[in-house]
Each structure stands twice: as structure tokens, then as C-alpha cells.
Amino acid sequence: MKTKNILQVENLDQQQRAIKEQVLTDQKNDIIKYTQTINNNAKEEENKMLEGVLNQINSFSEEYGKTNGYDLVFGTTLSGSILYGCPARDITDEILEALNNRYKGID
């Protein structure tokens, strides 16, 4: 069977060969696009599911921290985030003001 196909390709003139090659190239590109689309869709679905799980974990961690009197609950995420922080412990505004003052030269 392979020998027959090879002989058929060898017997094609240049124009026919170019057309066959273009058809094969187009099919290959279609398969690549389809694969990329499937992979992107799968990644989007995975992200949606992961986001839902993380939201549940964060909500539970905040509730647990408040209920049990914790000021901070640390997470083991890749970013090393804080899952819950008592608002009284938030010094973000203080830091921003000091940082802005330093850049203005007001130290």
C-alpha cells in the first residue's frame, strides 16, 4: 500500500504535486489550530474550576480566622499569600504614605 502511494506521488506532475502538498499543509494547520483550541478551552475550564475552589477556601479561611480569633491566616499558595487578615492589622495605607513621602523626598 505504501509503495503504491509513493509511486502515485512520484507520477504527479509539479502542479499536481504542489496542490497535494498545499492540501496536506492546510490539513496539518487545521489540526494544529484545532489542538490549540481544545487546549485553550481545557485550560479555561480548569481555571474556572480552580477559581471556584480557591474562592471557597478563601471564604472558609476568613470565616474560620474571624470565628477563632486569629489575626492572620497564611496560605500555602505559590504566591505565599495571606488567606485572612484582621483589618486592624492592615498597614497598607501607612506603607503607601511612607513610600510616597520617600519618593517625594519628605522622609
C-alpha distance (Angstrom), angle and dihedral (degrees) to the residues before:
residue distance angle dihedral
M1 . . .
K2 3.81 . .
T3 3.78 91.1 .
K4 3.78 90.6 53.1
N5 3.82 91.9 51.0
I6 3.79 91.6 47.8
L7 3.80 91.1 50.6
Q8 3.79 90.6 48.3
V9 3.81 91.2 53.0
E10 3.80 91.4 46.7
N11 3.81 90.5 52.8
L12 3.82 93.9 54.0
D13 3.76 117.6 104.2
Q14 3.80 118.5 -123.0
Q15 3.79 95.3 -95.0
Q16 3.80 93.5 49.5
R17 3.78 90.1 45.6
A18 3.82 91.5 51.3
I19 3.82 90.2 50.0
K20 3.83 91.9 50.0
E21 3.82 91.0 47.3
Q22 3.82 90.6 50.0
V23 3.81 91.2 50.0
L24 3.80 90.5 50.5
T25 3.81 91.7 46.4
D26 3.80 90.5 50.0
Q27 3.80 91.3 49.3
K28 3.79 90.8 48.8
N29 3.82 90.7 50.5
D30 3.80 90.9 48.2
I31 3.80 90.2 53.0
I32 3.81 91.1 49.0
K33 3.83 91.6 49.8
Y34 3.81 91.3 47.0
T35 3.81 91.3 49.7
Q36 3.81 91.3 49.1
T37 3.80 91.2 48.9
I38 3.80 92.1 50.1
N39 3.82 91.3 47.6
N40 3.81 92.2 48.3
N41 3.81 91.7 49.1
A42 3.80 91.0 48.9
K43 3.82 91.1 49.4
E44 3.82 91.2 49.9
E45 3.80 91.4 50.9
E46 3.79 90.9 47.3
N47 3.81 90.7 51.0
K48 3.81 91.7 49.4
M49 3.80 91.7 51.0
L50 3.80 92.5 45.1
E51 3.80 91.5 48.6
G52 3.80 90.4 53.1
V53 3.80 92.2 50.4
L54 3.81 92.7 46.3
N55 3.81 91.2 49.3
Q56 3.80 89.8 53.2
I57 3.81 91.6 48.4
N58 3.81 92.4 47.8
S59 3.81 92.9 48.1
F60 3.79 91.6 48.4
S61 3.82 92.1 46.4
E62 3.80 91.7 51.2
E63 3.80 92.3 48.1
Y64 3.81 91.7 45.7
G65 3.80 92.2 48.6
K66 3.80 93.3 49.9
T67 3.81 94.2 43.8
N68 3.80 94.0 49.0
G69 3.81 97.5 41.7
Y70 3.80 98.8 -110.7
D71 3.80 118.7 154.5
L72 3.82 94.2 -160.2
V73 3.79 135.2 20.1
F74 3.80 113.8 -168.6
G75 3.78 123.2 -152.6
T76 3.76 130.9 -145.3
T77 3.79 95.0 -134.1
L78 3.78 122.4 134.5
S79 3.79 89.2 -102.5
G80 3.81 92.2 50.9
S81 3.76 91.0 -128.3
I82 3.77 130.8 178.1
L83 3.80 109.9 -111.4
Y84 3.78 93.6 -162.3
G85 3.76 133.9 8.8
C86 3.78 128.3 -178.2
P87 3.83 106.0 -116.0
A88 3.82 89.4 -131.6
R89 3.82 88.1 64.0
D90 3.83 94.0 52.7
I91 3.82 109.0 113.1
T92 3.82 96.5 170.0
D93 3.82 94.5 117.0
E94 3.81 90.7 47.4
I95 3.80 91.7 51.3
L96 3.81 93.2 46.3
E97 3.80 92.1 50.6
A98 3.82 92.5 48.7
L99 3.81 91.6 45.6
N100 3.81 92.4 49.4
N101 3.80 90.5 47.8
R102 3.80 90.8 51.6
Y103 3.79 91.7 52.3
K104 3.80 90.2 47.2
G105 3.82 89.0 50.9
I106 3.82 94.3 -115.5
D107 3.84 96.3 122.7
